[in-house]
């Protein structure tokens, strides 16, 4: 399964109210559910999740992983992954630089192992 989000999750260094983070997570989950269509598929067991962040500004590795919390929680809420623990997912988060704001996005690939 492949998903593309056109809005970047905020950096963990940026203070954001918890309700704003929750709304963002819910919107991501809804977009993923819509992208799956009907019938909805659920990845059972262990899954590999690859996330690529395309952005103008690069993040250090710890902030990069932390910034994807709402995305990973949305995968769980949309019943794409069973849980976000290490026994259920193998997570890889990378980033690539783009030169225009219109090219910023997050690409997510989920494969069952």
N, C-alpha and C positions, 0 to 999 in steps of 0.2 A: 504494500500500500504506500502511495506517495501523496504527500500533502505539501502545499505551499502557502505560507502565511505572508501577507504583504505588509504587515506591521511588525516591527521588531519589539521584542519584550524589553522592558527597561533594564538598565544596569542595576545590580544589587546595591551599588554605591549611591544611587539616586533614591531619595526618600519618596515612597509612594504609599498612600493610605491603603490599609488592608482591603477596604471595600473596592477600591480601584483595581487591585490585583485580582480579587475574586471575580469582578466583572470581566476582566481580561481573560481569565482562565475559562469562564463560562462561554465567552464569545469564541474562543479557540475551539472548545469542545463542540459547540454548535456547528462551526465551520467544518470540522472533521466529520461529524455525523452527516451533514449535508453532502460532503464529498464522497462518502461511502455509498450513498444511495440506498435503495431497498432491494433485496434484503440486506440488513446490516450483518457484517461479518465480525466475529470476535476472535482475536488471536488468543489461542489457548496455550497454556504452558509457558515455555521460555521464548522470548522474542529478542531480536536484535533491533535496536533503535539507533539510527544514524541521523544526526541533526547537523545541518550546515547553515551557518549564519553568514549572510552576505551583507556587508555594511561598509560604510565609509570609514568609521573609526573602529580600530581593532581593540579587543579586550584581552586582559591577561587570562590565563587558563582558569583560575578559580572563579573569577567573575563570569567568564563565558559559561561554565557549567551551571553556576548559581542563577544566571539570567534565564535559563531554560526551565526553571521549576514550574512556572505556569503552563508551559507547553507539555511537559511530562504529566502534570496533574490532569490536563485536558485529555491526554491520551487515555488515562485511566478512567476519567469520568465518561468518556465516549465509548467505554468498553472495547477499546482497541487492544489494550494490554490488561492483563489480569491485575498486576500491582506494579509499583515502581521500585520494588526492592531488588537487590542484586541477584537473588535467586530466580527472579522472573524476567529481568531484562539485562541485556548487555548494552550499555550506553556509550556512544561515541559522539562527541560534540566538537566540530571544527568550525573554522571561519575563513572567509575569503574577502579580500578587499574589493570594493566596487568604487567607481568614481562619480557616480550620480545618485542622488537620493532616490530617484524613481526606480533604481535597480536594487534597492535594499529589500531583502526578503529573508525568510527562514524556510528551508526545504527539509522535510521530514520523511524518512523512509523507515517503514516497519516491516520486518520479515520474521516469520515464525522459524524458530530453530528446532 
